[in-house]
Amino acid sequence: KTIEEKFEEDPVFYEKFSILIKQAIEDYRKKRIDEAQYYGKVVGYMESVRTRTDQETPEVLKNRDIAKAFYGVVHETISKHKDDGDKKQLAAEIGMGIDDIVVKHKAVDWYLKQDIQNKILNELEDYLLDHKELKLTYEDVDGIMEKSLNIAKKRYAE
């Protein structure tokens, strides 16, 4: 239920746990795991969702909860076609940069004001395109921008 309610706040994070839970259910139904293993897995996944922790998230994001959501979007995108180097660390840095851009432009009811959203989108586009090492297509950049703005609206709507 929590996954459904909070999905838009961090779609990559919640999608991952949704898949893991469905897999545990399927494994249990097909008798690949016993009841105790099933219970252990599901309780572990629920705790991770409740505390918003994931062993795969870089340590640098430990205290940057909203940047974790941006990290997930970036990591998902660059994992498709960037084969060299540490994708997680690079995605974490970009996720924190996206978070910094959103925070810089945040104002009262910013999520209702198209001009502020456009400023955020313009700066995000420049920021992402400046990172040539990401090897992003314009479609990738648009996708990251759209998902990031949606996450920001959910997480920073104050």
C-alpha positions as CSV (number, residue, x, y, z in Angstrom):
1,K,0.0,0.0,0.0
2,T,2.8,2.4,0.9
3,I,4.4,1.7,-2.5
4,E,1.2,2.7,-4.3
5,E,0.7,5.8,-2.2
6,K,4.3,7.1,-2.5
7,F,5.3,5.8,-6.0
8,E,5.5,9.2,-7.6
9,E,7.8,10.6,-4.9
10,D,10.6,8.2,-6.0
11,P,9.4,6.0,-8.9
12,V,12.7,4.1,-9.4
13,F,13.0,3.2,-5.7
14,Y,9.4,2.0,-5.3
15,E,9.4,0.2,-8.6
16,K,12.4,-1.8,-7.5
17,F,10.7,-2.9,-4.3
18,S,7.4,-3.5,-6.0
19,I,9.2,-6.0,-8.3
20,L,11.1,-7.6,-5.4
21,I,7.9,-8.1,-3.4
22,K,6.1,-9.6,-6.4
23,Q,9.0,-11.9,-7.0
24,A,8.9,-13.1,-3.4
25,I,5.2,-13.7,-3.7
26,E,5.7,-15.7,-6.9
27,D,8.6,-17.7,-5.4
28,Y,6.5,-18.6,-2.4
29,R,3.5,-19.6,-4.5
30,K,5.7,-21.8,-6.7
31,K,7.3,-23.3,-3.5
32,R,10.8,-22.1,-4.4
33,I,11.0,-20.6,-0.9
34,D,9.3,-21.6,2.3
35,E,7.1,-19.5,4.5
36,A,10.0,-18.4,6.8
37,Q,12.1,-17.2,3.8
38,Y,9.1,-15.5,2.3
39,Y,8.3,-13.7,5.6
40,G,12.0,-12.7,6.0
41,K,12.2,-11.2,2.5
42,V,8.9,-9.3,2.7
43,V,9.7,-7.9,6.2
44,G,13.1,-6.8,5.0
45,Y,11.6,-5.1,1.9
46,M,8.9,-3.4,4.0
47,E,11.6,-2.1,6.4
48,S,13.6,-0.8,3.5
49,V,10.6,1.0,2.0
50,R,9.6,2.4,5.4
51,T,13.1,3.8,6.2
52,R,13.7,4.6,2.5
53,T,17.0,2.7,2.5
54,D,18.6,0.7,-0.2
55,Q,22.0,-1.0,-0.1
56,E,22.7,0.0,-3.6
57,T,22.4,3.8,-2.9
58,P,25.8,5.5,-2.6
59,E,26.8,6.6,0.8
60,V,27.1,10.3,-0.3
61,L,23.3,10.3,-0.6
62,K,22.8,9.1,3.0
63,N,21.4,12.4,4.3
64,R,20.0,13.7,1.0
65,D,16.7,11.9,0.9
66,I,15.2,13.8,-2.1
67,A,18.4,13.7,-4.0
68,K,18.1,9.9,-3.8
69,A,15.0,10.0,-5.9
70,F,16.8,12.1,-8.6
71,Y,19.8,9.7,-8.3
72,G,17.4,6.8,-9.2
73,V,16.1,8.5,-12.3
74,V,19.6,9.4,-13.5
75,H,21.1,6.0,-12.7
76,E,18.3,4.2,-14.5
77,T,18.9,6.3,-17.6
78,I,22.7,6.2,-17.7
79,S,22.8,2.5,-17.0
80,K,21.2,1.9,-20.4
81,H,24.2,3.1,-22.3
82,K,27.2,4.2,-20.1
83,D,29.4,1.2,-19.7
84,D,32.6,2.7,-18.2
85,G,33.4,4.1,-14.8
86,D,31.3,4.2,-11.7
87,K,27.8,4.9,-12.8
88,K,26.5,5.0,-9.2
89,Q,28.9,7.7,-8.1
90,L,28.3,9.8,-11.2
91,A,24.5,9.4,-10.9
92,A,24.7,10.4,-7.2
93,E,26.6,13.6,-8.1
94,I,24.1,14.4,-10.8
95,G,21.2,13.6,-8.5
96,M,22.6,16.0,-5.9
97,G,23.1,18.7,-8.6
98,I,19.5,18.3,-9.7
99,D,18.4,18.6,-6.1
100,D,20.5,21.8,-5.7
101,I,18.9,23.3,-8.8
102,V,15.4,22.7,-7.6
103,V,16.1,24.0,-4.1
104,K,17.7,27.1,-5.5
105,H,14.5,28.0,-7.4
106,K,12.0,26.8,-4.8
107,A,9.6,29.6,-3.6
108,V,6.1,29.8,-2.2
109,D,3.8,27.7,-4.4
110,W,6.6,27.3,-7.0
111,Y,5.0,24.0,-8.1
112,L,1.9,26.0,-9.3
113,K,3.9,28.7,-11.1
114,Q,4.9,27.8,-14.7
115,D,7.6,30.5,-14.9
116,I,9.5,29.0,-12.0
117,Q,9.1,25.5,-13.3
118,N,10.5,26.7,-16.7
119,K,13.5,28.2,-15.0
120,I,14.1,24.9,-13.2
121,L,13.7,22.9,-16.5
122,N,16.0,25.3,-18.4
123,E,18.7,25.0,-15.8
124,L,18.3,21.2,-15.6
125,E,18.7,20.9,-19.3
126,D,21.9,23.0,-19.3
127,Y,23.3,21.1,-16.4
128,L,22.6,17.7,-17.9
129,L,23.9,18.7,-21.3
130,D,27.1,20.1,-19.7
131,H,27.8,16.6,-18.4
132,K,29.0,15.1,-21.8
133,E,30.4,12.1,-19.9
134,L,26.8,10.9,-19.4
135,K,26.4,10.4,-23.1
136,L,22.7,11.4,-22.9
137,T,20.5,11.7,-25.9
138,Y,18.0,14.6,-26.0
139,E,15.3,12.1,-25.3
140,D,17.2,11.0,-22.2
141,V,17.6,14.6,-21.0
142,D,13.9,15.3,-21.6
143,G,13.0,12.1,-19.6
144,I,15.2,13.0,-16.7
145,M,13.9,16.6,-16.6
146,E,10.3,15.5,-16.7
147,K,10.7,12.8,-14.1
148,S,12.8,15.1,-11.9
149,L,10.2,17.9,-12.0
150,N,7.4,15.5,-11.1
151,I,9.4,14.2,-8.2
152,A,10.3,17.7,-7.1
153,K,6.6,18.7,-7.2
154,K,5.7,15.8,-5.0
155,R,8.6,16.1,-2.6
156,Y,9.0,19.8,-2.3
157,A,5.4,21.0,-2.5
158,E,5.1,23.0,0.7
